[in-house]
């Protein structure tokens, strides 16, 4: 009977192995796929581009190595004990012991030694990454908002949003704080996370005492993606940022473009604002007046629309009156330069300037993101959508439909305590064209 039971058990074991073999093979293949060499994971921490990232990886690999060694030793001991001391038919009761001094000393000393080997590199890395920045470090103030990032460069007087530029080979020191709730700044390929905490108001000129700091030096040019890593409200998942690491010469060129406002000269004359009865001056035109070049006649609203002046009614941008005076008007597309110039005028006359700033223009709002060189950025609204005309038009028209909780008002829906902008579809497209021209 015992021989029959043994044979049946062996047959059952073989069937079990055949049953679970496909599942084990699938798990093995999935594990291999997750470890694909050379794959492009833009937010991986295993391909750092800074000394700070290298130091964190060294700590991780050191800790991981020791923990995997412990796992292997414990697993082997459990398997050996399970087979060697398993219950057998007719086996005697094993001898009972009550403590082993040598064994107890060993399993106390060995873990303590392992903790020392893991702890010393960790503490050393903490002190290395918290050291004072060198004198030549680029200092950047990082301010977290719901739900976007603000970057200030005190050395250059530059403010930008959601896109930080740094030079390669030069230390960068970040001083981070929040304007509202707790955020967490994280660029995986550059280094670890840092909490961005709200601070109490301080007097003008008083140095910050509670900012969090981050010091790193990027060695490889490239665009590195990051995001807020602390839940901060309903649009937390759409609070991304990029770090553009450029060669020093390219970084200096970016600084000069930002200081100039990223304004592209269209060659158009000043546009007249009929409501204000005054000229809306394009700063790019001022040098021509200083050199005494002949002035160009001002653009009339009819020229913007592409039709002859009418004493009765002036069409909106790109709109032509129907020849018979009835029916649906034909909307002729306005030239890009004209559309951009009109968009600039609408931007300055609407509520946009109350929140946003653009270098080189009268727009100096501090509530929303700085829009200088917006057209050169990869995203709209901190990663809500890719930069493009239709996406930008949709954002200006109704921000809340794209980014829930957005504090920016749309054309028909208010936001952030502001009333709706009331811009028409043609005006929205003109503003979008103007913003896209800022490169």
C-alpha angles and dihedrals in degrees: 000000000000090000090053091051092050092051091048091050091051091050092050091050092053092050091049091051092050091047096052099035095089091051093049091048091051092051090050092051091048090052090051091049090053090054096051108158118233095009117152109248105162094196099043119134093205096077102052121182098197138059088243090057091047091053092051091048091051090054091048095049092046093051092042092052094052094045092048089050090053090048092052094048094047093045092050092048091049093050093046092048092047093055101034098046100032119133115269130188108269094007117150124244108271118245113268119231130190107206138327116223096200093049093048092050091049096051089048098048098041096056089046090054091048091051090052092052090050097039102050096058090044095053091044090053091049091056092043093052093045097052122124114274117250121254094255094052119128106242118212127179112217117200121185119214133176098291115347142051128248122203122195126190107199091183091062103023090241127145123187138160137233092348122076122191121204133172120242118245094024124102114248121205118197122199106196133196139148131240094206126356136003114292131173123224114216132168100170098201093048102044151296132318126278125195114239106210132192112249133207115254115272132199121265110278094012110133117240115256103181106043117126115235137212126187123191144143118217113214102184126059115235147100114281123194126221143161146191108284099192121076105250106165143305096317095045092117090060099053102105134149140186132219114211109202109195138174111270093255092051091046090052089050090052090051091053092049091050092049089051090052097244088266116164113210109234097186090233122139121243113292118232118232105216093196094055096035090223139100118268098217121214105217090218088067096058097083090055090057091050092052091052096242115163112273119245117229114257119262113252123214089249091057089051089054093046096240138101118273116274123202092208108048136358116213124231123252112311092359126126123193116245110260093236094043092244137083131036113332119240112244109214113194113251119231110267093244092052092047091051092050092050089046089056090053094049091046091055096044097046129069090272093096092055090070109018135061130205119188114242094025135083089255105110106152117153102192100078135034120300107253100200108139090359092155091064094058122100097225145038120228098003094308102326090126139353117269111266141122099263093043092050092048090051090049094051090045097051118354095176092061089059101035114024112223094021111159094215119105120235130210094274104013126060126224142179091020092304126118120240114287093232092213116160122232091259091050091049090054091047092052090047091051090051094049092047089054091061100098 
